[in-house]
Each structure stands twice: as structure tokens, then as C-alpha cells.
């Protein structure tokens, strides 16, 4: 079952809170007037030029224009650069010198070019750490996009809900204005007491205040959505999607297992653990020797220049504690990341559980309306209208029935919005879509 703002407005106008038989001299209801005196139809005409926006379009625009998405892409580019750097050899060193003196070998080395080659597992562990960081960056970007998707979905559904409430507020004001006009005419004719005029005036003032609140809420929600998708301030948006109700049955344990496999935060935490492990191995093997190759141009005798090539191995002689300290810090970082992984798993399970319960509550709420609440509210209003037209019901009973009907319509729109937001939240918590989740 689908519900859009226009559908709610149409539902409200099929059973307006006015008598079926309007007394003589009572004007029929027209377009509701806002508190500033401008007709609502002018606001509706402005929406004709508004930009039509579907949820899919909003998501595409947000991903293309979001600063958070751009920042995650930059971090990913940096991770790629670190992987390329980790795979490279150490940079060569060049020494240019001019000796003063003679008869010593060192003073005869005018040009010395040295290239060091790491032996053992140093380079492999460095590459392993960089690749793990790169995988974590991929997962972080997926998490940023997933959060952005949920934020845009929530803003879109809230905009639909606020627009539905605005339309209902317009209907309520139309009915209140008609009641006020009817009460004034009937009072002048001596058919009703002044209390009806006073009460209808109060209802009209309340309806005007309600419309002001609904218009402000709708404008704020629209501005939030426009900001998220990168539209200019003051843009007018016409939402084309509806608040749908498509309940599906999902197993909570299956959703939690899917979340443990799919959630980007957990994947990132595990990849960072791999990086910390590689860093620990790298810190522990810093005492391994390195191979070096040197090319030397110079002369032992200034009158006879020459060139030589030397190959050798460098051995770290003593560790004054720096290597042990680096290894200890790397081990502590690994233990910290182990705790992060465990904590992330706990929060993932909990977020799925709470999101699942919230969706179940929202589903039951919508189903209660579909099971007859809206029909009973409509029936109550129709009975009150008929009774009032025949003189069997009082003016206050008719107003009460109308208020019940409007509140039920408003609560139904909110229930549908809550259901859609809860469904999107559960998908985010489980790390997928309902088409792929168990």
C-alpha cells in the first residue's frame, strides 16, 4: 500500500469535517487561506516549477556531491599511494665530496653512489601492512556511503511525512474556516448559541497555528534534503516517490550473521588488525642485515683517477632499546585493535537487534491502521456529520469526530514514515539490502 502527500490530502477531502447539508447562507468551502491571507492554491502553483526528485535521484546526487564521499575517496587515493611506495626499493644515496690531503682511501672518494637492498622479510611485511590499510580504506569508504545513503533516505521519508502533514493541516484549516462561517451565519439567524461561534473561532485559530507549524516543518525538512544532495539554498523540490508499506519477515540471527560478514566498520577493523600484525612483525625483524652496493669514483693518488664497485652487508650491531620499544608499541597497538574488533562485533549485533525490533514495532503500527482504524475514524466522522445534519448530534460532537479523523490520518502518515526509516536503518545495520539479506 502506498501513501503520498497528495494521497493523504485526497483521503482527507473525501470525508471533510463539514455537515452534508449546509444551512442557507453558509458559503461552501474553498481553498484554505494561510495566516498571511494568501490562498494555498498559490503555494500549490509554485510547486509546478519545483524540481521533481525521486529517492534514487537523491541518492545519486548525494554521492556525487557529498564532501564526506569526496573525503573518503581522497583517503583511498592516499592508501593506494602508500601501497605503491611500500613496494618500491629504498632510495639510493649519492655523496659528492672534495678531499683535502692525500694518502688516505677515504679522501680519495670524490663520488660515492650507494643502493641498499633489504634482506629478509622487511619489505614483504611493509607491503602487507600497506595493503591491509588500503583494504580498510575501501571498507571505510563503503561505510561512509552507507551512512550517507541512510541519511538521505531518512531525510527523504521525513520530507514526505512533513508534506503529508502540511496537506492535512490545509484540509483542517479549510474545514475550520467553513465551520466558523457556518456558526456565524447560524448565530446571526438565531439558530445556534454564541458558544458555537466562540468554539469555531478557537478551532480556526488552532488550525491556523497547526498549518504554520506544518509549513515550517515541511520547509525545514525540504531544506535538509536539499543540503544533503547539494542543491542550492532555497531550492524547491517536488518528491515523486511515496511512503510504501512492504513488510518482509527476516530472521534476527540470520541478519546478525549477515551483518558480521558485511558491515564495513567490522571489515575495516579486521583489516586494520592485519596491518597492526604486519607492523609488529616488521618491528621484530629490524635487526636483520641489509645488502648494499656502492659505486665509487675517485683516486687514492690525485694524479691517477679510478672507479670501483663494492658489495657488502650491513649488520645492526647494538640495540640500545629503540627496536625493542618499537616492537612493544606495535604489540600494544595489535592488542588494542583486537579489542576494537571485539567491541565492533558487539555493537554490530546490538544495532541489528534494536533496528529489527524497531522495524517490527513500526510494522505493527501500520498494520493497526490498515486493520480498521482509519475506516472506523471515517465512519465516526460520517456518523457525526449525518447526526449533526439531522439535529441528533451537537456541534462539539462533530468537531470531536473531525479532530479524531485528522489525528488518525496524521498518525498514519507518521507510522508509514517510521516504517520506511526503520526498514532503511535495518538494512544499514545488516550491511546490505532486503533483496540480499536472509
Secondary structure, 3 states (H helix, E strand, C coil): CEECHHHHHHHHHHCCCCCCCCCCCCCCCCCCECCCCCEHHHHHHHHHHCEEECHHHHHHHHHHHCHHHHHHHHHHHHHHHHHHHHHCCCCCEEEECCCCCCCCCHHHEEEEEEEEEECCCHHHHHHHHHHHHHHHHHHHHHHHHHHHHHHHHHHHHHHHHHHHHHHHHHHHHHHHHHHHHHHHHHHHCCCCCHHHHHHHHHHHHHHHHHHHHHHHHHHHHHHHHHHHCCCCCCCCEEECCCEECCCCCCCHHHHHHHHHHHCHHHHHHHHHHHHHHHHHHHHHCCCCCEEEEEEEEEEEECCEEEEEEEEEEECCCCCCCHHHHHHHHHHHHHHHHHHHHHHHHHHHHHHHHHHHHHHHHHHHHHHHHHHHHHHHHHHHHHHHHHHHHCCCCCHHHHHHHHHHHHHHHHHHHHHHHHHHHHHHHHHHHHCCCCCCCC
